[in-house]
Amino acid sequence: MGENKIIAVVGATGAQGGGLVRAILRDAGGGFSVRALTRNPGTRRAGELRAAGATVVAVDLDDAASVRAAFEGADAAYCVTFFWSHLSPEKELAQARTMADAARDCGVQHVVWSTLEDTRRWVPLGDSRMPTLMGRFKVPHFDAKGEADQLFLDRGVPTTFLLTSFYWDNFIEFGMGPQRGRDGVAEITFPMGDAKLPGIAVEDIGACAYSIFKDRASFLGKRIGIAGEHLTGLEMAAALSRALGQEIRYRDISLPDYRRLPIAGAAELANMFQFKRDFQAVFCGARSVEQSRVLHSSLHTLAAWLAENRGRISVT
């Protein structure tokens, strides 16, 4: 039997990368081994991956030599950037360029690039419906990823473009969990009206990505959007109410009010939600739940995810 093919996973201790590493490790006979790439190999999460059988390698996406060394000998690579750790779309673009260069130079045969829509295709910079941010973006963390798609194409890197969705896990870790209103009733807040929001469990992103790697011939050169469910704010609030055993209300607020919320990146997030609301057919249409379930049959609905995680959700 030949040696396993190596998948190099950027962000292996993070949300998306961690799920992919665990999916590869669970499939002992799948023909792949995992090289877990992380900026901090000494963390507890890195140690857990090492103990589970991953090869943990230090990598700095700001250091081209580091990335080339991490990709050397890998058959495939999962590439992702981390906007919310630095809030710089220009840094995202530079890091994507470094990964695309390394994939080309090292002869990587399949990259899955975690991307999003470049919203400027639908809302040009001169369009006053949405504020322009940072000089040349509408939704910086979307636009930079979408712009970076071309970097992989220009270098001839064999790539699958993976479009992700709102994380159910944001109800735990991103400050979007239920908070008490003035009347004491807990609520979730989105400027989405009655538009549907595609959502997914971060662990399922990794499982879907692994299926794409396993069926390379079917997915090379394609854009694949994934979601566990498309839900309105009211439907999310109802699911949270059932899971938490208390009333959770959906608070639909205006975009200007959302931009004034005391949360990091409020203006960025308001523009993001506006894009998802105003271009619901585009955004939901690119993320088929049915296709996602083909990639991962155990895909979590919000209710299923809440059944496993409700104890981690605090109502503040």
N, C-alpha and C positions, 0 to 999 in steps of 0.2 A: 504494500500500500504506500502511495506517495505521501510526501509531507503535506501538512495542512497549509493552505494559503493564508497569508497574514492579512488581517484587516487592521489598519492603523486608525484609531478612533480619537479624534481631537475632542477635548473637553470630557475626558472619560470619567471624571469625578463630578460632572455637572448633570443637569437634568436629562438632556437628550442623549449625550454620550454614555452616561451611566446606564441608561436603559438598554442601549445597544450592546455594551460590554456584557451585561448580564444575559441578554438574549443569546449572544454567541457562546458564552460559557455554559449555558443550559443545554446547548445542542452539541453534545460531546462528539457525536459521529457525523457532524455536518460538513466536515472537510475544511473548517476554518479555525484558526487560532487568532487571538486578539492581542494587539499591542496597544495598551492603554496609555494615551498621551495626556499629560497633565503638567501644569505649571508648578505644582507643589506635590511631588511624589511622597513627601513625608507625612501627609495628612492621614487621618483615620480612614477616610473613604478610600484613599489610594491603597492603604494597607489591607482593607477588606477585599479589594479587587485582586491584589497580589495573592492573598491567601486563597482566593477562589480559583486561581489558576491563570490570571492575566499577567502578561509581561508589562510592567509599569515603567514608562520612560518619561523623563523630564523633557518638556518642550516649551519654548517661549515663542509665541506667534509673532513677536516683534523682532525675532532673530532668525533671519533666513537660513543660516547655516544649521541652526537647531532644528528647524522644520525639515530641511533636506535630510539630515541625519535620521530623523524620526520616520520619514517616509521611505528611506532606502530599504529595498528588499521587500516592501509591502506589495501585495497584489492589488489591494483596494484600500480606500481611505474614506472616512466619514469626516467631512469638513463643516465646521460651524464656527460662528463668531459670537461675541459676548457683549452686545451693546450696553446692557444695563450695568456692567461693571465699570464702564468708563464714559458712557454717554456721548461717544464720538463716532459719527458715521464715517468720517475720514479715516479713522483708525480701523474701522471695520473693512473699508475698501483696501487699505494697505495690507491688512492681515489676509484678506481673501486673495489678493495678488500674490502674496508670499506662498500661500498654500497651492495656488494654481501653478506657480512657477516650479515648486518642489514636486508636484505631481507629474508635471511634464518632464522635468529633468530626471526623475527617478523611474520613469516608465510605469507609473501606476496605471493599472488596466481598468479600473472602475472607481470613480469618485461619486459619492452621494453628497451633494452640496445642499445644506439646509438653508433655503432661501425664502423670500416672500415677494409679493408684488412690488414693482416700482410704481407707486401711486401716481407719479407724474404723468404716466401714460393716460390716466383718466382725469386728473386735475393738474393741468399745466401750471407752471410757476406763476404765470400772470393771472390765473383764475382766482378771483377774490372770494369765492365761496369758502375757501380754506386758507388760513394764514400760512405764509411761507416761513419756515423755521431754518435757522442757521445759514441763511443766505441763499441756499439752493435746494432745499428739501421741503416736501409737504409732510411726510411721515418719515423722519430720518432713519429709523431702524428698519423700516420696510424698504425705503428707496435705495439705501446703500447696498442691501443684500441683492435687490433686484438688479441694480446697476452692475454688481459684481458678477452676475451670470455671464456677462460677455467676456470677462477675464478668462473663465474656463473654456469658453467656446473659441476665443481667439488663439489659445494655446493648443488647441486640438486635444484637450484632455477628455477622455471618455467619461461623460458625466450624466448622472440622473439628477434632476432638479426637484427637490422634495419641499413641498409647501406645507408648513405646519399650521396649527390652529391655536386658539386660545387654550391655555392650560387649565384643566380643572384644578390643578395644584395651586393656581393663583389664589384660590380661596383660603389657602394655608399660608403661603410664603410671600405673596406679593402685595399684601395690604388690601386685597379686594374682598376679604371675608366680611361676614355680616357685622355691622356696627349699629349700636343703639341710636335711634332717632330721638328727637326732642320729647316725644311722647313715650319713650321707653321701648318701643317696638323695634326689633332688629331689622336691618334692611341691607340689601346690596344695591349699589349705585352704578348705573351705566347711562350714558347719553344715547341710548339705542332705540327709543320708542318701542315699537312692536316688531322690529327687525330680528331675524334669527341670527344667532352667533354660533359658528362652528366651534366646537370644543373637543379636547382630547386629553387623556391622561398621559403625562410625560413618559411613563413607562411603556405605553403603547407605541410612542414614536419610535423608540429603539427597536421594538419587535417588528414594526412595519419596515423600518430601514433594513433590518436583517433579511427579511423576505426579499427585498429588492436586490440586495447583494447576492442572494442565493439564486435568483433568476435573472442574472445579468442580461442575457440576450433579449429578454422581453422589455427591459426598462432603460437600456442605454439611450441617451439622447432625448428622453421623455421628461415631461413635467408631471409629477404625481402629487396630488393634494390629498391630505388625510384628515379625517375627523371621526370622532366616536359618535357624535350626535350634533344636530343643528337645533338650538333651543332659543326661544325668546327669553327676555328678562323675567317675565312672569313665570314661565315654565321652570327656569332655574331656581327662582325663589320658592316655588311649590315643592320642587325636589329637595331643596335644603330644609324646608319646613318639615317635611315628612321624615327626613333623616335625623334631624336634630330635635324633633319633638317639641318644637315651638314655632310660633309664627315668624316667618322671615318675609319681609315685604320687598317688592321691587320698587326702587325709587328711580324713576326716569327723570333726569334733569337736563337742562339746556346745555349746549356746548359751551357757551360763555361761563356758566356756573361751574361746569366741570373743570374748565381751564383754571379757575380760581381755587380749586381744592388744594389743601395743604399736603400734597403728595409729590414725591419726586417725579419729574417728567410729566406733569399734568397737561401741559400744552401739547406735548408729543402724543400722549395717550388720547387726548380729546380728538386730535386729528385722525389717529388710528381708528377710533370708534366711529368717527364721522365717515371715513372711507368704507368701513364695514357696513354701516347703516345705509349710506346713499348708494352704494354699489353692491347691495346684498346679492343680487342675481349673479354678479361676476364672482364675488368672494365665495359664496356658498357653492356656486356651480363648479368651481375649481377644486372642491373638496368633497368628493363622493364618499358617503358613509358605506355604501355597498362595496365599492372598490377597496376601501380601507379594510373592510371585514374579510375580503378575500385575502388580503395581505396578512391579516392577523385575526383569526376567528374568535379569539377571546377579547376582542376590543371592548373597552368599558363604555357603557352609557354613563351619564352623570349619576344616575341612581346607583348603578353598580359600583362606581368609584366611591360614592359617598358611603355605601355599606361597608367598605373597607377602610375608609379614612375619616369618618365623622368624628372620631375621638380626637383627631388632630386639629379640628376646626374650632377656634375660640370665637365666641361672640363678645365683642368689646363695647 
